[in-house]
Amino acid sequence: MNIQAYISTLLYRYQCVIVPGFGAFLSEMQSSYFDEKTNSFFPPTKKLSFNANITNNDGLLANHIARVENIAFEQATKAVKEVVSQWENTLLKEDSLTIEGIGSFHTNQENKLVFEPIENDILLKTSFGLSAVNVTPIVRTPLITAIEESETNRRRPVFNFFKYAAMLAVIAGGGAIVVNEYDSHVEKEILQMEKTVQSQVQNKIQQATFVIEPSATTITLPVKEEIEQKNDTPYYIIACAFRNGETAQQEALKLKTNGYPTAQALERTKYGMYPVTYGGYTTQAEAQKELRRIHSKLNKDAWILVQ
């Protein structure tokens, strides 16, 4: 039975695969990296290690073998024990053991088991099929240095220096023109953006509504001192508010056509806004009851104004 193949398969899916009575193979994630010595990019992989102190049977390996081989769990466990016994005999006779697809073992001078994982084995499903990529470094030579070396090697006449200088001046001048045109374009874009933002801000101010805390459903606004008339319906459910009186009147007309005959645009407040109300109510309890209905079916931003 090729148990090492089953171990290798499980290492693709799990971080720890225990071989009962022998030890545990542990895998640790290692991200992709670049090796400067070999000029190679390596894909993500799992770094494999071995721990001889973890020998308890967790059932993972035997269950996997039993399912794949279609045999009983006890029979799979027995097969694992037989393979472990063969491995131990090989280590006693030859002081080394190679497990195909996983790595090799040998005993050191202290008679301890040393594990060396197989090289270039990814053991990661997401990196399966990927291999190292070798690259060639790009060596860039500065323009000025290249010109100086060319002048030294070829020993051209002195007038060539002025030719190169003139050419560089033309290139620099053209670069300056491009930079200036780019800066001009950026300034135009910023100016247009500012105009657009200002326009949007003005529109928001024109259609601004009061913003109140969600827990507060009633607000009392001070009224002009010179108006001292009795109001039979001091509690108003406010739909929205506008800085423009005509816009408020138009919104009130829409509410009337939508089933709120008492809708109206109230007088301008001290904050410069024209509130639009669904209607007025005599008591706060009536207003709050209607407000809850409006919140659930029509307008979650509606609130109560007390005058």
Secondary structure as UniProt FT lines:
FT   HELIX           3..13
FT   STRAND          16..19
FT   TURN            20..22
FT   STRAND          23..30
FT   STRAND          33..35
FT   TURN            36..39
FT   STRAND          40..42
FT   STRAND          45..51
FT   TURN            52..53
FT   HELIX           60..69
FT   HELIX           73..94
FT   STRAND          96..99
FT   TURN            100..102
FT   STRAND          103..107
FT   TURN            109..110
FT   STRAND          113..117
FT   TURN            119..120
FT   HELIX           125..127
FT   TURN            128..129
FT   STRAND          133..134
FT   HELIX           143..154
FT   HELIX           159..206
FT   TURN            214..215
FT   STRAND          218..220
FT   TURN            225..226
FT   STRAND          235..242
FT   HELIX           245..257
FT   TURN            258..259
FT   TURN            261..262
FT   STRAND          264..265
FT   TURN            270..271
FT   STRAND          274..281
FT   HELIX           284..297
FT   TURN            300..301
FT   STRAND          303..306
//
